[in-house]
């Protein structure tokens, strides 16, 4: 899964980044493992990245470890395999992929 961050300072590709809620700025922040803030999670995510509201509702007071994978100007694409962001932990109801012949509409009948 990918997350787009807007950088406030320079970061090297390959660095470990922590994504967490920033109580002071009231947004999702991107931090070095040392705790230094390096940017904010963009409210307009790039194509192929998780949308901002999914990130905001699932991260809440948790922290996500990511790896900086692509850097372009002031944008940084982060990669994570966090189970917190996977669809199986989504708060909304979804149909299991292992049962392709069953849809939500047929389950409600």
C-alpha positions in Angstrom: 0.0 0.0 0.0 1.2 3.5 -0.8 0.8 6.8 0.9 1.7 10.3 -0.5 3.4 12.8 1.8 4.2 16.5 1.3 7.8 17.1 2.5 8.8 20.0 4.8 12.5 18.9 4.7 14.7 16.6 2.6 14.5 12.8 3.1 16.5 10.1 1.4 14.7 7.2 -0.4 14.9 4.1 1.8 14.5 5.9 5.1 12.0 4.5 7.6 9.1 7.0 8.2 6.5 6.9 10.9 3.0 8.2 10.0 0.9 9.3 13.0 -1.7 11.8 14.0 -0.3 15.2 14.8 -2.4 16.6 17.7 -0.8 20.1 17.3 -1.5 20.5 13.6 -4.6 18.3 13.7 -3.5 16.3 10.6 -1.5 13.2 9.8 2.2 13.8 10.0 5.2 12.0 8.7 8.2 11.7 11.0 11.7 10.2 11.0 12.2 7.4 13.4 13.9 9.9 15.7 10.7 11.9 16.1 11.6 14.8 13.8 8.7 15.9 11.7 9.5 15.8 8.0 6.1 16.4 6.4 2.4 15.9 6.3 0.2 13.3 4.6 -1.4 15.0 1.6 -5.1 15.4 1.7 -5.0 14.8 -2.1 -3.4 11.4 -2.5 -1.6 10.5 -5.8 -3.2 7.9 -8.0 -2.5 4.4 -6.7 -2.2 5.7 -3.1 -4.7 5.1 -0.3 -7.2 7.9 0.1 -6.7 10.4 2.9 -10.0 9.6 4.8 -9.2 5.8 4.8 -5.8 6.7 6.3 -7.2 9.2 8.9 -10.0 6.8 10.1 -7.8 3.8 10.4 -4.6 5.3 11.9 -6.4 7.3 14.7 -4.0 7.1 17.6 -1.8 4.4 16.1 1.5 4.7 14.3 2.3 3.2 10.9 5.9 2.3 9.8 6.6 3.1 6.2 9.6 3.2 3.9 10.3 6.1 1.6 10.3 4.6 -1.9 9.8 7.5 -4.5 10.8 11.1 -4.1 9.9 13.8 -6.6 10.3 17.5 -5.6 8.3 18.1 -2.4 6.3 14.8 -2.7 7.3 11.5 -1.1 5.6 8.2 -1.8 5.7 5.8 1.2 5.2 2.1 1.1 3.7 0.1 4.0 2.5 -3.4 4.7 0.6 -2.4 7.8 -2.3 -4.8 8.7 -4.1 -1.7 10.1 -4.5 -0.4 6.6 -5.4 -3.7 4.9 -9.0 -4.2 3.7 -9.6 -7.1 6.1 -9.5 -4.7 9.0 -11.7 -2.1 7.3 -14.6 -0.9 9.5 -17.1 -1.2 6.6 -18.7 -4.5 5.6 -17.2 -6.2 2.6 -17.5 -9.4 0.8 -14.8 -12.0 1.1 -12.7 -12.5 -2.1 -12.7 -16.3 -1.4 -16.4 -16.5 -2.2 -16.7 -14.8 -5.6 -20.2 -16.1 -6.3 -21.7 -14.3 -3.2 -22.4 -10.6 -3.4 -23.6 -8.2 -0.8 -27.0 -7.9 -2.6 -27.6 -11.6 -2.4 -26.5 -11.8 1.2 -29.3 -9.3 2.1 -32.1 -11.3 0.6 
